Amino acid sequence: PFALESWLSRVENEISHFINPIGEHSTSTNRFKTPFVHVKYRVSTHIIRVSPLVNTILENLLVWNIRPENIENSAINENEDFFYVDAFKISSLLNSLLEKLELTDSYTLFLLNPKKPTISVNQIYGYRPGFSNQELELLQKHKHEIEIAFHKQ
């Protein structure tokens, strides 16, 4: 933790910013001279080591929500190369953690190292919000069956 805190303390505390005009003039093609300003800020670092259970919960979320990029093969198998997990699910989990730690009013950097949720070391996974285009097309194709299934509930 100390090495990370030391590294974060070196973050530059001054950033150049430009002021952009607001209002109907901002949609104009005319160029307006804007002042060059510096915004100074202070970084206060607080490192919190959470229970290993948090990493286990994250790994479980990855395993149970991983989906193949190619939905023709709906099963997770060694022949598939690319997978993804819905980024909103990861974000929701991390937001719940922030709420529990009462850190919702600050900027937070998570350093996580979950185990890879794929079968083979050559398989790649990433994050994507929502459904892929291929999944949306499949849902649209089976729209009638889905509506019937929802009305039965």
Salt bridges, closest charged atoms under 4 A:
GLU14 OE2 - HIS38 ND1 3.12
GLU14 OE1 - LYS40 NZ 3.38
GLU69 OE2 - ARG128 NH2 2.66
GLU135 OE2 - ARG67 NE 2.80
GLU145 OE1 - HIS142 ND1 3.92
